[in-house]
Amino acid sequence: MNMKDSEKINKKPQDEMQRMKQLVEEILMHNKNYYELDNPTISDKEWDKLYDELLSLEKKTGIVLPNSPSQRVGGDMLDKFVKKKHEIRLYSLNKVRTFADLGSFFDDMEKAVKNPTFAVEYKFDGLTIVTEYIDGKFVSATTRGNGEVGEDVTEQVRTIHSVPLEIPFKHHLIVQGEGMMTNKAFKQYNKTASEPLKNPRNGVAGAIRNLNPKETARRKLDYFCYGILLCDGKKFTSQAQMHDFLVENGFKTGDFFEIVKTREEAENLIRKIDKVKNSLDVMIDGMVVKLNQVTPREEIGYTNKFPKWAMAFKFEAEEVSTMLNDVVWQVGKSGKVTPIAVLEPVELAGATIKRATLNNIEDIKKKNVFLKSRVFIRRSNEVIPEVLGLAEKYDYSKEILEPKTCPCCRHKLVKKGPLLFCTNFFGCKEQVVARLVNFVSREAFNIEGLSEMTLNQFYDDLNLRHFSDIFKLKKEQLMGLEKFADKKAKNLLDSIEKAKNIEFSRFINALGISEVGVKTARDLAKHFKTLENLRKAKFEEVDEIGDIGEVIAHNVVDFFADKNNQKEIDSLLEVGVKIEEEMGAKTSKLAGLTFVLTGTLPNYSRSDMSKLIEENGGKTASSVSKNTSYVLAGEEAGSKLQKAKELGIKIIDENEILKMMK
């Protein structure tokens, strides 16, 4: 083997890792735009393409980056609403786009369940809402949020006429559904709206996330239910029973629900709906197929993100062509500069499309698109489309050229592979502000009152560039700024002072170390305990931590070796930031014991009980094995209970484990 061949072999895994990092960064950015800002910047189809490529690379390499979106559900909440923890965790849906892939799902279910049947329903394209009833009365409504904690939107949802305020069922009930704006309501609203809505999906998201319930009521929303998360005192054996129960209690479920026995029947129904979907009064972007039988679902289980017993079939996106009039370049927080296509406005799937994201110059060349050329675009019920490629080139079409300088600060750009970066670390406003936004975010220093808009203002008017500058702000500085009165200045300074005491893991996350997110920050904090230990850590020490690979280990060590970062950390300590040592288990009462939870507990959700076990030194596992110490069984315990009996593992209830922790 010659030297060049050897270099190619060694380079390939590095290229795959670099691509994975690029994909994670892009997808997380788009997730924030979609879930937090209600302002998606790429089409559903384009997001799916990035996500599928990431999943493929993760499967091929066997590596999952700590901040990979494949490990997460969903996105973070807006700060303007009160947060509410879900009693039952919410999951997303896995998806396929071909009938061959759907067939694989049927194969898996037929192996797991004897003579299975399947429920086929609409995949609504709205906003997930969980509603709760106690003693037959509506008591709360919550958005999905990150799947574990959502936003309390009770008063907004109360204005939706199809949400029953009272139901016949008089026990505790939690149902999951979709807030929707029908096409009819969308058209009626736009007739008199001073600012017309772009599409029904954005219409419902904006209405539910509006602090004024009167505006929610104006949009005449609907609520379609499809799942029961908790139903105290009642058991269901099938999805069909759940559907009937929802209808009997006055919930809308849409005008389509079918039970099928075979994949052929399911495919026929999906093809039928695909042909008529554009004539429906609600926006759907696919169909959902669920195992009808409820009892086997627990044994089949879940991934970190999806139930394995359900699958969404996504419809093919629609395409049109339009003129590519211009390309503008935007800089992100890492300094990466990306191209944005400016399109001749075109109507597609109920929205006027004006812009689209282009990944990089190689993507532009691959798609063979030019300025002043006609391009194909595809959209799947989202505002921003995917540019598929060239439709027609003209004599006046021009090549798209990379910029030589940063569009924000005019600093010379550096090229790394197909990507462009601005290296003006403290002088490029967009970069600095993005880093500061991360520093003050909820999972970092959590400083209320420091929005992105305010940080932009501080950059311009107060020359704020460093993290430590935040803690040096004075009241007289703030009082000299536009929109800062005495009370607002005092509240902000109080929030900053309060933030000086911070948990070690949140401090690590705030620093913005490349590839280090919330989970990795916690892993580092638990392992090293103190900032002093982490600052002097060697590569081998970091690399040996579970779930932290070589790339992240190098990033961590390099970060703390950098003199600028050392100076910034010292400055934070000098201004009074105090880091609390990461606490492990509160007690060792369950040390060395592994528990498997099954069924419904009377007073605790499974997630709350798992946290309680870990706080007392114990561990939890998802499956029963010879290493299981106890099986904690509640009502409707499934096959895990049976397996525990077969293996002779002791079975306990909620009262017994609480006694163990006293």
Summary of the structure (lengths in Angstrom):
residues: 662
radius of gyration: 26.6
end to end distance: 65.7
largest distance: 81.3
contacts: 2081
relative contact order: 0.08
helix: 39%
strand: 23%
